[in-house]
Amino acid sequence: MGLSDYYEGFDISSVNKRLPIFTTIPRDYKDINDKLYPLIEEYRNNHSENLETNVRATWRSDWEVHKHEQFNFFVEWILKASSFISAYHLHTNIQYDVCNMWLMIYEKGDYAIPHDHFPSTMSVVYYVDVENNAAPITFEDELDIHPETGKLIIFPSVIQHKVNKTNTKRVVVGMNLNAGFWD
């Protein structure tokens, strides 16, 4: 039996709910980037193939970067930041698990088509290095957030976002997180 044998269809209703998008430039971003940038260059040298996805960038890594031990410091930092947001802004003590992590290098003319990261819970964008006049990331065609070196963005994965063609280079880390357990 298929699903259609059990369900004739669903009525669809909707509500409007404002979803938060969290941004910060941490005080220690220079220390983070001093360690992270060379790791990204090394990863690219050892994994030069470009993965084709909704990101049309000069280079995009595979999805499994978080499984490489040298990135553990960064993964742990992001997990702590995400748990902080959940505790102090969403009023829920959630511990997150990393679903996937990837690296991107955008250069002039690169872009990302509109997409979201459902079914993940939260998504992360971290700008390791950004040249002036890089295109913003646009959320739901209504909010532009301009990239800056060291800027961290954490947002619910259901929010659609894109990057229009950029004029300059930027080096970016992306992650998806799933809700693990809560206290």
Solvent accessible surface area in square Angstrom, and as a share of the most:
residue,aa,sasa,rsa
1,M,191,0.85
2,G,40,0.38
3,L,137,0.68
4,S,94,0.60
5,D,92,0.48
6,Y,144,0.55
7,Y,117,0.44
8,E,187,0.84
9,G,56,0.54
10,F,156,0.65
11,D,148,0.77
12,I,160,0.81
13,S,105,0.68
14,S,107,0.69
15,V,135,0.77
16,N,159,0.81
17,K,156,0.66
18,R,220,0.80
19,L,75,0.37
20,P,51,0.32
21,I,41,0.21
22,F,36,0.15
23,T,64,0.37
24,T,69,0.40
25,I,68,0.35
26,P,20,0.13
27,R,244,0.89
28,D,66,0.34
29,Y,50,0.19
30,K,133,0.56
31,D,103,0.54
32,I,15,0.08
33,N,13,0.07
34,D,105,0.55
35,K,108,0.46
36,L,0,0.00
37,Y,59,0.22
38,P,70,0.44
39,L,28,0.14
40,I,1,0.01
41,E,83,0.37
42,E,85,0.38
43,Y,3,0.01
44,R,78,0.29
45,N,122,0.63
46,N,101,0.52
47,H,50,0.22
48,S,85,0.55
49,E,114,0.51
50,N,61,0.31
51,L,63,0.31
52,E,131,0.59
53,T,27,0.16
54,N,39,0.20
55,V,12,0.07
56,R,90,0.33
57,A,10,0.08
58,T,56,0.32
59,W,3,0.01
60,R,3,0.01
61,S,1,0.01
62,D,45,0.23
63,W,95,0.33
64,E,70,0.31
65,V,0,0.00
66,H,28,0.12
67,K,143,0.60
68,H,60,0.27
69,E,140,0.63
70,Q,70,0.31
71,F,0,0.00
72,N,72,0.37
73,F,56,0.23
74,F,0,0.00
75,V,13,0.08
76,E,90,0.40
77,W,53,0.19
78,I,0,0.00
79,L,35,0.18
80,K,146,0.62
81,A,24,0.18
82,S,1,0.01
83,S,19,0.12
84,F,107,0.45
85,I,15,0.07
86,S,0,0.00
87,A,31,0.24
88,Y,143,0.55
89,H,96,0.43
90,L,68,0.34
91,H,152,0.68
92,T,53,0.31
93,N,74,0.38
94,I,26,0.13
95,Q,66,0.29
96,Y,12,0.05
97,D,80,0.42
98,V,30,0.17
99,C,59,0.35
100,N,23,0.12
101,M,0,0.00
102,W,12,0.04
103,L,0,0.00
104,M,11,0.05
105,I,9,0.04
106,Y,8,0.03
107,E,65,0.29
108,K,158,0.67
109,G,31,0.30
110,D,20,0.10
111,Y,67,0.26
112,A,5,0.04
113,I,67,0.34
114,P,73,0.46
115,H,26,0.12
116,D,64,0.33
117,H,27,0.12
118,F,141,0.59
119,P,111,0.70
120,S,11,0.07
121,T,52,0.30
122,M,7,0.03
123,S,2,0.01
124,V,2,0.01
125,V,15,0.09
126,Y,0,0.00
127,Y,3,0.01
128,V,2,0.01
129,D,55,0.28
130,V,24,0.14
131,E,84,0.38
132,N,127,0.65
133,N,122,0.63
134,A,10,0.07
135,A,12,0.09
136,P,25,0.16
137,I,6,0.03
138,T,11,0.07
139,F,2,0.01
140,E,83,0.37
141,D,104,0.54
142,E,145,0.65
143,L,78,0.39
144,D,74,0.38
145,I,19,0.10
146,H,111,0.50
147,P,13,0.08
148,E,83,0.37
149,T,45,0.26
150,G,0,0.00
151,K,26,0.11
152,L,5,0.02
153,I,0,0.00
154,I,2,0.01
155,F,0,0.00
156,P,18,0.11
157,S,0,0.00
158,V,76,0.44
159,I,8,0.04
160,Q,73,0.33
161,H,9,0.04
162,K,42,0.18
163,V,10,0.06
164,N,81,0.41
165,K,141,0.60
166,T,2,0.01
167,N,93,0.48
168,T,28,0.16
169,K,58,0.24
170,R,1,0.01
171,V,1,0.00
172,V,4,0.02
173,V,0,0.00
174,G,1,0.01
175,M,0,0.00
176,N,8,0.04
177,L,0,0.00
178,N,54,0.28
179,A,40,0.31
180,G,29,0.28
181,F,129,0.54
182,W,158,0.55
183,D,134,0.69
